[in-house]
């Protein structure tokens, strides 16, 4: 029932969800939102500032233009004129949050919180289990996880990091966690190919185009899953070197980044404080 409520709030696939009602609201006047909605927007704006725009929930129209929507039916790359036009109506700095209201300075602004909502949902399930007196558990929603306490063998939870390849289900690495959240973002699951070029669902908010660089998987470890989820998305946008430098600049955030070179060989680096192997 908790997950049902979360879905009704944040799913762009449900016509009467709270987020779709807000997106359809083509007005600059204030829109009253639920406490849950306020919380996730507040966190999204925080990471937007922290990432210097690499994480931006307002690129939904661009995401849709690339075909990564409900129909997922793309046969051609969008015209650059369309992308340029849509970019003019993006930017999380155009959102104004004033509890319990959310308003947009641009009436055409639309949002999508899929880059943060799963992590937020994981944390909410964790809060529920804590309230029931449960303190040893692993929660997973769509690859985002929260591990608390110990497993049935009274050891740290072991989490596998798979090879960043759609058809390879072998493990690239294993990490051992207790009382931590983990989220992985990558280009190897959701993408389409045209003229031998792969176009990922991960869009650079500054260019309006799918990311194209050697970083193909970012696993982030943080104290809460909503943070790990959003940071993982932003790191993928920043790329390998910039993403790793950014992780190392933050407290209580660690990461394992996997890249692929021009020869098709995998390589990886860990943040300075990564001690989970």
Beta strands, then each sheet from edge to edge (+ up, - down):
strand 1: 31-32
strand 2: 95-98
strand 3: 101-104
strand 4: 137-141
strand 5: 144-148
strand 6: 157-162
strand 7: 171-177
strand 8: 180-186
strand 9: 191-194
strand 10: 197-200
strand 11: 215-222
strand 12: 254-260
strand 13: 266-270
sheet 1: 1+ 3- 2+
sheet 2: 4+ 5- 8+ 11- 12+ 13-
sheet 3: 6+ 7-
sheet 4: 9+ 10-
end
